Amino acid sequence: MNAFKATGEVASTAIDAMKSTPLAIALLIVNIGFLTFSTYLLGKVAENASERNKTQMELVATLVKDIRDCRQPGDR
């Protein structure tokens, strides 16, 4: 609980210090928005990469099965 209180005090102090410079507050808000958007975008990229890898593994498994089925009894 003390960590939350300390974090709140630091945030309050930072906001009080920036009240005289609205440009700093605007820059902070833009940076937070950018980080949020970047996190969302990277999550979507990772999700798509995971789906693509799953599809590729299924394709490779199908190809390996098809190749095994094409072997002749005497082939190694």
PDB file as gemmi writes it, atoms N, CA and C in Angstrom:
CRYST1    1.000    1.000    1.000  90.00  90.00  90.00 P 1                      
ATOM      1  N   MET A   1       0.830  -1.195   0.000  1.00  0.00           N  
ATOM      2  CA  MET A   1       0.000   0.000   0.000  1.00  0.00           C  
ATOM      3  C   MET A   1       0.869   1.250   0.000  1.00  0.00           C  
ATOM      4  N   ASN A   2       1.988   1.199   0.701  1.00  0.00           N  
ATOM      5  CA  ASN A   2       2.873   2.360   0.751  1.00  0.00           C  
ATOM      6  C   ASN A   2       3.458   2.687  -0.611  1.00  0.00           C  
ATOM      7  N   ALA A   3       3.669   1.664  -1.430  1.00  0.00           N  
ATOM      8  CA  ALA A   3       4.210   1.896  -2.772  1.00  0.00           C  
ATOM      9  C   ALA A   3       3.209   2.671  -3.616  1.00  0.00           C  
ATOM     10  N   PHE A   4       1.929   2.356  -3.479  1.00  0.00           N  
ATOM     11  CA  PHE A   4       0.905   3.086  -4.226  1.00  0.00           C  
ATOM     12  C   PHE A   4       0.832   4.544  -3.769  1.00  0.00           C  
ATOM     13  N   LYS A   5       0.932   4.748  -2.475  1.00  0.00           N  
ATOM     14  CA  LYS A   5       0.888   6.102  -1.933  1.00  0.00           C  
ATOM     15  C   LYS A   5       2.089   6.909  -2.410  1.00  0.00           C  
ATOM     16  N   ALA A   6       3.254   6.288  -2.392  1.00  0.00           N  
ATOM     17  CA  ALA A   6       4.461   6.972  -2.842  1.00  0.00           C  
ATOM     18  C   ALA A   6       4.377   7.298  -4.329  1.00  0.00           C  
ATOM     19  N   THR A   7       3.849   6.363  -5.117  1.00  0.00           N  
ATOM     20  CA  THR A   7       3.692   6.597  -6.552  1.00  0.00           C  
ATOM     21  C   THR A   7       2.726   7.746  -6.806  1.00  0.00           C  
ATOM     22  N   GLY A   8       1.657   7.786  -6.066  1.00  0.00           N  
ATOM     23  CA  GLY A   8       0.689   8.879  -6.194  1.00  0.00           C  
ATOM     24  C   GLY A   8       1.300  10.220  -5.837  1.00  0.00           C  
ATOM     25  N   GLU A   9       2.123  10.224  -4.797  1.00  0.00           N  
ATOM     26  CA  GLU A   9       2.781  11.471  -4.399  1.00  0.00           C  
ATOM     27  C   GLU A   9       3.767  11.947  -5.466  1.00  0.00           C  
ATOM     28  N   VAL A  10       4.494  11.030  -6.052  1.00  0.00           N  
ATOM     29  CA  VAL A  10       5.435  11.389  -7.116  1.00  0.00           C  
ATOM     30  C   VAL A  10       4.681  11.939  -8.322  1.00  0.00           C  
ATOM     31  N   ALA A  11       3.580  11.289  -8.685  1.00  0.00           N  
ATOM     32  CA  ALA A  11       2.779  11.759  -9.820  1.00  0.00           C  
ATOM     33  C   ALA A  11       2.214  13.146  -9.527  1.00  0.00           C  
ATOM     34  N   SER A  12       1.725  13.352  -8.321  1.00  0.00           N  
ATOM     35  CA  SER A  12       1.188  14.668  -7.950  1.00  0.00           C  
ATOM     36  C   SER A  12       2.263  15.738  -7.998  1.00  0.00           C  
ATOM     37  N   THR A  13       3.425  15.425  -7.498  1.00  0.00           N  
ATOM     38  CA  THR A  13       4.533  16.375  -7.520  1.00  0.00           C  
ATOM     39  C   THR A  13       4.940  16.701  -8.952  1.00  0.00           C  
ATOM     40  N   ALA A  14       4.978  15.690  -9.813  1.00  0.00           N  
ATOM     41  CA  ALA A  14       5.353  15.917 -11.213  1.00  0.00           C  
ATOM     42  C   ALA A  14       4.321  16.793 -11.913  1.00  0.00           C  
ATOM     43  N   ILE A  15       3.042  16.551 -11.653  1.00  0.00           N  
ATOM     44  CA  ILE A  15       1.988  17.372 -12.266  1.00  0.00           C  
ATOM     45  C   ILE A  15       2.057  18.797 -11.743  1.00  0.00           C  
ATOM     46  N   ASP A  16       2.276  18.959 -10.442  1.00  0.00           N  
ATOM     47  CA  ASP A  16       2.403  20.308  -9.873  1.00  0.00           C  
ATOM     48  C   ASP A  16       3.585  21.058 -10.480  1.00  0.00           C  
ATOM     49  N   ALA A  17       4.673  20.351 -10.727  1.00  0.00           N  
ATOM     50  CA  ALA A  17       5.853  20.991 -11.310  1.00  0.00           C  
ATOM     51  C   ALA A  17       5.599  21.392 -12.757  1.00  0.00           C  
ATOM     52  N   MET A  18       4.749  20.646 -13.457  1.00  0.00           N  
ATOM     53  CA  MET A  18       4.501  20.938 -14.877  1.00  0.00           C  
ATOM     54  C   MET A  18       3.342  21.907 -15.102  1.00  0.00           C  
ATOM     55  N   LYS A  19       2.655  22.320 -14.047  1.00  0.00           N  
ATOM     56  CA  LYS A  19       1.522  23.221 -14.226  1.00  0.00           C  
ATOM     57  C   LYS A  19       1.940  24.541 -14.875  1.00  0.00           C  
ATOM     58  N   SER A  20       3.166  24.952 -14.611  1.00  0.00           N  
ATOM     59  CA  SER A  20       3.624  26.214 -15.190  1.00  0.00           C  
ATOM     60  C   SER A  20       4.033  26.055 -16.652  1.00  0.00           C  
ATOM     61  N   THR A  21       4.174  24.809 -17.113  1.00  0.00           N  
ATOM     62  CA  THR A  21       4.562  24.576 -18.510  1.00  0.00           C  
ATOM     63  C   THR A  21       3.566  23.613 -19.149  1.00  0.00           C  
ATOM     64  N   PRO A  22       2.498  24.148 -19.738  1.00  0.00           N  
ATOM     65  CA  PRO A  22       1.483  23.282 -20.351  1.00  0.00           C  
ATOM     66  C   PRO A  22       2.028  22.464 -21.514  1.00  0.00           C  
ATOM     67  N   LEU A  23       3.071  22.966 -22.158  1.00  0.00           N  
ATOM     68  CA  LEU A  23       3.666  22.214 -23.265  1.00  0.00           C  
ATOM     69  C   LEU A  23       4.241  20.890 -22.775  1.00  0.00           C  
ATOM     70  N   ALA A  24       4.804  20.873 -21.586  1.00  0.00           N  
ATOM     71  CA  ALA A  24       5.349  19.639 -21.025  1.00  0.00           C  
ATOM     72  C   ALA A  24       4.240  18.632 -20.754  1.00  0.00           C  
ATOM     73  N   ILE A  25       3.097  19.116 -20.277  1.00  0.00           N  
ATOM     74  CA  ILE A  25       1.961  18.223 -20.029  1.00  0.00           C  
ATOM     75  C   ILE A  25       1.456  17.656 -21.352  1.00  0.00           C  
ATOM     76  N   ALA A  26       1.366  18.510 -22.363  1.00  0.00           N  
ATOM     77  CA  ALA A  26       0.915  18.039 -23.677  1.00  0.00           C  
ATOM     78  C   ALA A  26       1.874  16.998 -24.230  1.00  0.00           C  
ATOM     79  N   LEU A  27       3.166  17.233 -24.081  1.00  0.00           N  
ATOM     80  CA  LEU A  27       4.164  16.274 -24.556  1.00  0.00           C  
ATOM     81  C   LEU A  27       4.052  14.948 -23.806  1.00  0.00           C  
ATOM     82  N   LEU A  28       3.804  15.017 -22.515  1.00  0.00           N  
ATOM     83  CA  LEU A  28       3.625  13.798 -21.717  1.00  0.00           C  
ATOM     84  C   LEU A  28       2.409  13.015 -22.198  1.00  0.00           C  
ATOM     85  N   ILE A  29       1.321  13.706 -22.472  1.00  0.00           N  
ATOM     86  CA  ILE A  29       0.099  13.036 -22.939  1.00  0.00           C  
ATOM     87  C   ILE A  29       0.325  12.404 -24.309  1.00  0.00           C  
ATOM     88  N   VAL A  30       1.017  13.118 -25.201  1.00  0.00           N  
ATOM     89  CA  VAL A  30       1.310  12.574 -26.520  1.00  0.00           C  
ATOM     90  C   VAL A  30       2.202  11.339 -26.401  1.00  0.00           C  
ATOM     91  N   ASN A  31       3.187  11.390 -25.534  1.00  0.00           N  
ATOM     92  CA  ASN A  31       4.081  10.238 -25.344  1.00  0.00           C  
ATOM     93  C   ASN A  31       3.325   9.033 -24.795  1.00  0.00           C  
ATOM     94  N   ILE A  32       2.443   9.258 -23.847  1.00  0.00           N  
ATOM     95  CA  ILE A  32       1.652   8.150 -23.299  1.00  0.00           C  
ATOM     96  C   ILE A  32       0.752   7.558 -24.382  1.00  0.00           C  
ATOM     97  N   GLY A  33       0.147   8.419 -25.198  1.00  0.00           N  
ATOM     98  CA  GLY A  33      -0.674   7.936 -26.306  1.00  0.00           C  
ATOM     99  C   GLY A  33       0.136   7.129 -27.307  1.00  0.00           C  
ATOM    100  N   PHE A  34       1.337   7.609 -27.616  1.00  0.00           N  
ATOM    101  CA  PHE A  34       2.206   6.887 -28.542  1.00  0.00           C  
ATOM    102  C   PHE A  34       2.596   5.523 -27.990  1.00  0.00           C  
ATOM    103  N   LEU A  35       2.942   5.473 -26.719  1.00  0.00           N  
ATOM    104  CA  LEU A  35       3.302   4.189 -26.106  1.00  0.00           C  
ATOM    105  C   LEU A  35       2.126   3.226 -26.094  1.00  0.00           C  
ATOM    106  N   THR A  36       0.938   3.738 -25.837  1.00  0.00           N  
ATOM    107  CA  THR A  36      -0.256   2.896 -25.837  1.00  0.00           C  
ATOM    108  C   THR A  36      -0.524   2.342 -27.237  1.00  0.00           C  
ATOM    109  N   PHE A  37      -0.445   3.217 -28.239  1.00  0.00           N  
ATOM    110  CA  PHE A  37      -0.659   2.786 -29.615  1.00  0.00           C  
ATOM    111  C   PHE A  37       0.403   1.773 -30.041  1.00  0.00           C  
ATOM    112  N   SER A  38       1.662   2.023 -29.673  1.00  0.00           N  
ATOM    113  CA  SER A  38       2.746   1.111 -30.033  1.00  0.00           C  
ATOM    114  C   SER A  38       2.548  -0.258 -29.396  1.00  0.00           C  
ATOM    115  N   THR A  39       2.120  -0.267 -28.153  1.00  0.00           N  
ATOM    116  CA  THR A  39       1.865  -1.538 -27.468  1.00  0.00           C  
ATOM    117  C   THR A  39       0.748  -2.309 -28.161  1.00  0.00           C  
ATOM    118  N   TYR A  40      -0.309  -1.618 -28.516  1.00  0.00           N  
ATOM    119  CA  TYR A  40      -1.424  -2.255 -29.227  1.00  0.00           C  
ATOM    120  C   TYR A  40      -0.955  -2.807 -30.575  1.00  0.00           C  
ATOM    121  N   LEU A  41      -0.229  -1.986 -31.319  1.00  0.00           N  
ATOM    122  CA  LEU A  41       0.227  -2.389 -32.644  1.00  0.00           C  
ATOM    123  C   LEU A  41       1.174  -3.584 -32.576  1.00  0.00           C  
ATOM    124  N   LEU A  42       2.111  -3.559 -31.642  1.00  0.00           N  
ATOM    125  CA  LEU A  42       3.036  -4.684 -31.504  1.00  0.00           C  
ATOM    126  C   LEU A  42       2.315  -5.959 -31.066  1.00  0.00           C  
ATOM    127  N   GLY A  43       1.282  -5.817 -30.268  1.00  0.00           N  
ATOM    128  CA  GLY A  43       0.485  -6.973 -29.884  1.00  0.00           C  
ATOM    129  C   GLY A  43      -0.208  -7.600 -31.084  1.00  0.00           C  
ATOM    130  N   LYS A  44      -0.745  -6.753 -31.963  1.00  0.00           N  
ATOM    131  CA  LYS A  44      -1.381  -7.263 -33.181  1.00  0.00           C  
ATOM    132  C   LYS A  44      -0.363  -7.923 -34.105  1.00  0.00           C  
ATOM    133  N   VAL A  45       0.816  -7.334 -34.229  1.00  0.00           N  
ATOM    134  CA  VAL A  45       1.867  -7.916 -35.068  1.00  0.00           C  
ATOM    135  C   VAL A  45       2.270  -9.278 -34.524  1.00  0.00           C  
ATOM    136  N   ALA A  46       2.436  -9.376 -33.215  1.00  0.00           N  
ATOM    137  CA  ALA A  46       2.804 -10.658 -32.609  1.00  0.00           C  
ATOM    138  C   ALA A  46       1.700 -11.690 -32.799  1.00  0.00           C  
ATOM    139  N   GLU A  47       0.459 -11.254 -32.699  1.00  0.00           N  
ATOM    140  CA  GLU A  47      -0.674 -12.167 -32.900  1.00  0.00           C  
ATOM    141  C   GLU A  47      -0.689 -12.698 -34.332  1.00  0.00           C  
ATOM    142  N   ASN A  48      -0.466 -11.815 -35.297  1.00  0.00           N  
ATOM    143  CA  ASN A  48      -0.441 -12.240 -36.701  1.00  0.00           C  
ATOM    144  C   ASN A  48       0.738 -13.166 -36.977  1.00  0.00           C  
ATOM    145  N   ALA A  49       1.896 -12.867 -36.387  1.00  0.00           N  
ATOM    146  CA  ALA A  49       3.069 -13.721 -36.583  1.00  0.00           C  
ATOM    147  C   ALA A  49       2.823 -15.106 -35.987  1.00  0.00           C  
ATOM    148  N   SER A  50       2.178 -15.142 -34.843  1.00  0.00           N  
ATOM    149  CA  SER A  50       1.874 -16.425 -34.206  1.00  0.00           C  
ATOM    150  C   SER A  50       0.927 -17.249 -35.075  1.00  0.00           C  
ATOM    151  N   GLU A  51      -0.090 -16.603 -35.619  1.00  0.00           N  
ATOM    152  CA  GLU A  51      -1.042 -17.299 -36.491  1.00  0.00           C  
ATOM    153  C   GLU A  51      -0.351 -17.803 -37.756  1.00  0.00           C  
ATOM    154  N   ARG A  52       0.535 -16.972 -38.326  1.00  0.00           N  
ATOM    155  CA  ARG A  52       1.255 -17.372 -39.530  1.00  0.00           C  
ATOM    156  C   ARG A  52       2.170 -18.564 -39.239  1.00  0.00           C  
ATOM    157  N   ASN A  53       2.853 -18.541 -38.100  1.00  0.00           N  
ATOM    158  CA  ASN A  53       3.723 -19.661 -37.732  1.00  0.00           C  
ATOM    159  C   ASN A  53       2.925 -20.945 -37.537  1.00  0.00           C  
ATOM    160  N   LYS A  54       1.753 -20.818 -36.940  1.00  0.00           N  
ATOM    161  CA  LYS A  54       0.900 -21.995 -36.742  1.00  0.00           C  
ATOM    162  C   LYS A  54       0.479 -22.570 -38.093  1.00  0.00           C  
ATOM    163  N   THR A  55       0.083 -21.704 -39.011  1.00  0.00           N  
ATOM    164  CA  THR A  55      -0.328 -22.146 -40.342  1.00  0.00           C  
ATOM    165  C   THR A  55       0.830 -22.805 -41.080  1.00  0.00           C  
ATOM    166  N   GLN A  56       2.012 -22.224 -40.978  1.00  0.00           N  
ATOM    167  CA  GLN A  56       3.184 -22.799 -41.642  1.00  0.00           C  
ATOM    168  C   GLN A  56       3.537 -24.160 -41.064  1.00  0.00           C  
ATOM    169  N   MET A  57       3.428 -24.318 -39.755  1.00  0.00           N  
ATOM    170  CA  MET A  57       3.725 -25.618 -39.139  1.00  0.00           C  
ATOM    171  C   MET A  57       2.718 -26.673 -39.584  1.00  0.00           C  
ATOM    172  N   GLU A  58       1.457 -26.293 -39.712  1.00  0.00           N  
ATOM    173  CA  GLU A  58       0.446 -27.235 -40.197  1.00  0.00           C  
ATOM    174  C   GLU A  58       0.743 -27.637 -41.642  1.00  0.00           C  
ATOM    175  N   LEU A  59       1.173 -26.672 -42.457  1.00  0.00           N  
ATOM    176  CA  LEU A  59       1.514 -26.956 -43.845  1.00  0.00           C  
ATOM    177  C   LEU A  59       2.713 -27.894 -43.930  1.00  0.00           C  
ATOM    178  N   VAL A  60       3.728 -27.651 -43.116  1.00  0.00           N  
ATOM    179  CA  VAL A  60       4.912 -28.512 -43.120  1.00  0.00           C  
ATOM    180  C   VAL A  60       4.532 -29.924 -42.678  1.00  0.00           C  
ATOM    181  N   ALA A  61       3.694 -30.029 -41.656  1.00  0.00           N  
ATOM    182  CA  ALA A  61       3.265 -31.355 -41.196  1.00  0.00           C  
ATOM    183  C   ALA A  61       2.502 -32.090 -42.293  1.00  0.00           C  
ATOM    184  N   THR A  62       1.657 -31.381 -43.022  1.00  0.00           N  
ATOM    185  CA  THR A  62       0.918 -31.991 -44.128  1.00  0.00           C  
ATOM    186  C   THR A  62       1.870 -32.446 -45.232  1.00  0.00           C  
ATOM    187  N   LEU A  63       2.844 -31.616 -45.557  1.00  0.00           N  
ATOM    188  CA  LEU A  63       3.814 -31.981 -46.588  1.00  0.00           C  
ATOM    189  C   LEU A  63       4.635 -33.200 -46.185  1.00  0.00           C  
ATOM    190  N   VAL A  64       5.066 -33.249 -44.936  1.00  0.00           N  
ATOM    191  CA  VAL A  64       5.839 -34.396 -44.467  1.00  0.00           C  
ATOM    192  C   VAL A  64       4.996 -35.660 -44.538  1.00  0.00           C  
ATOM    193  N   LYS A  65       3.731 -35.570 -44.145  1.00  0.00           N  
ATOM    194  CA  LYS A  65       2.833 -36.732 -44.221  1.00  0.00           C  
ATOM    195  C   LYS A  65       2.651 -37.181 -45.671  1.00  0.00           C  
ATOM    196  N   ASP A  66       2.469 -36.216 -46.575  1.00  0.00           N  
ATOM    197  CA  ASP A  66       2.298 -36.559 -47.989  1.00  0.00           C  
ATOM    198  C   ASP A  66       3.553 -37.210 -48.559  1.00  0.00           C  
ATOM    199  N   ILE A  67       4.699 -36.719 -48.167  1.00  0.00           N  
ATOM    200  CA  ILE A  67       5.958 -37.304 -48.650  1.00  0.00           C  
ATOM    201  C   ILE A  67       6.114 -38.725 -48.117  1.00  0.00           C  
ATOM    202  N   ARG A  68       5.769 -38.941 -46.855  1.00  0.00           N  
ATOM    203  CA  ARG A  68       5.859 -40.299 -46.282  1.00  0.00           C  
ATOM    204  C   ARG A  68       4.913 -41.251 -47.002  1.00  0.00           C  
ATOM    205  N   ASP A  69       3.743 -40.761 -47.373  1.00  0.00           N  
ATOM    206  CA  ASP A  69       2.766 -41.604 -48.061  1.00  0.00           C  
ATOM    207  C   ASP A  69       3.215 -41.967 -49.465  1.00  0.00           C  
ATOM    208  N   CYS A  70       4.076 -41.173 -50.079  1.00  0.00           N  
ATOM    209  CA  CYS A  70       4.527 -41.415 -51.450  1.00  0.00           C  
ATOM    210  C   CYS A  70       5.701 -42.393 -51.535  1.00  0.00           C  
ATOM    211  N   ARG A  71       6.286 -42.745 -50.415  1.00  0.00           N  
ATOM    212  CA  ARG A  71       7.439 -43.661 -50.430  1.00  0.00           C  
ATOM    213  C   ARG A  71       7.013 -45.056 -50.871  1.00  0.00           C  
ATOM    214  N   GLN A  72       7.906 -45.709 -51.570  1.00  0.00           N  
ATOM    215  CA  GLN A  72       7.684 -47.090 -51.979  1.00  0.00           C  
ATOM    216  C   GLN A  72       8.146 -48.011 -50.833  1.00  0.00           C  
ATOM    217  N   PRO A  73       7.642 -49.233 -50.778  1.00  0.00           N  
ATOM    218  CA  PRO A  73       7.996 -50.137 -49.685  1.00  0.00           C  
ATOM    219  C   PRO A  73       9.491 -50.383 -49.549  1.00  0.00           C  
ATOM    220  N   GLY A  74      10.239 -50.426 -50.638  1.00  0.00           N  
ATOM    221  CA  GLY A  74      11.670 -50.700 -50.569  1.00  0.00           C  
ATOM    222  C   GLY A  74      12.527 -49.442 -50.397  1.00  0.00           C  
ATOM    223  N   ASP A  75      11.946 -48.273 -50.453  1.00  0.00           N  
ATOM    224  CA  ASP A  75      12.707 -47.010 -50.332  1.00  0.00           C  
ATOM    225  C   ASP A  75      13.101 -46.749 -48.894  1.00  0.00           C  
ATOM    226  N   ARG A  76      14.228 -46.031 -48.770  1.00  0.00           N  
ATOM    227  CA  ARG A  76      14.657 -45.616 -47.434  1.00  0.00           C  
ATOM    228  C   ARG A  76      14.582 -44.150 -47.302  1.00  0.00           C  
TER     229      ARG A  76                                                      
END                                                                             
